[in-house]
Amino acid sequence: MRYQGPGTPRYPIAPWGDAASGSAVKAGLLPPIRPLHDVHIRDTIVCLGGDGNYYMTGSTGDNIWAVNDGVELWRSKDLTDWSYLGLVWSIERDGVWERNWRMRKGVPFRALWAPEIHYLRGTYWIVHSMSRAGVGILRSTSGKPEGPYVHAFSPDRPLRGGIDATLFGDDDGSVWFTLGSADEIVRLNDDMTGFAGPWQKMVAPEADYDFDPAHHRKECAAKGYRHFGYEGATMFKRNGVYYLGVVDRYEDRYSFAMWMSDKPTGPWRNRHEGPPCCGGGNFLRDHLGRWWVTFFGNDEASPWREKPGLVRIDFAPDGRVIVHRDQPFATT
């Protein structure tokens, strides 16, 4: 599958009509949602910008497992109609340490994975991962989502090894940074040019871990299932409660393992499966106060694979994240 830039994709696309497939849909775990538009994206991220528009990015390119160009961006006023803004950050043009080629399975490799766009402190920030290298933070020097972007700090080397970096802006103005399996978290300093202190270990009480092997990928057994998840960390806050999502496999569904806490550093409690098959993206609140989780389809239970989507979410009386009954992007 190939897509880059605006226009009609050059690969065949089956018409969606009013149908969506996938065992999660057939089992009633997930609504029969349709893609937001026909574009090849993994790790879909949607952010509400300072100008009132929504911005979308994610892992894009010809062959995300080998090479791509950088960070592409889309814009929408209503979450429905999206326009392409272009390649806002190029590995070759704008990168420093990111420009280095590495080897993966015996072949040259240079791909940017899981970029996220955030609006914080009057400008836009992009966190990104260079597989086999590490993660970084970019800042828009114009205050516009299109950039140009420069490294917020550490331009010559990654901030840390790993993938799936994310930012979380708290109500008190503090900004936190974590990544991957969310084993640790660190606060950024006030101007976001460095870390405000040391990395802090994330913790959870023994009773709040989930020891059911069906709720983990097989490799997690080596840790005794005492972990938050294995990739794709994301955070948000609602009604004073902090939420941490880290991807795990629930009966092989690529879902967020959701956690709750009274502090951004934990301790974390109430591990539960978030909306099924909706791992690897982010959560957002729209103009109307509705909450959403992004979607891209990364398992056989999903209604489609590697396209952007949105699932409206709700919260159970105990605060757990659940699928909302009203789904504006459902096919029926």
Helices and strands as residue ranges (DSSP letters): H 23-26, E 42-48, E 54-59, E 70-76, E 83-90, H 91-94, G 97-99, E 102-104, E 107-109, E 112-120, E 123-130, E 134-140, E 149-151, E 165-169, E 175-179, E 184-187, E 200-201, G 206-208, G 213-215, G 218-223, E 231-238, E 241-250, E 253-261, E 269-273, E 283-285, E 291-295, E 309-315, E 321-323
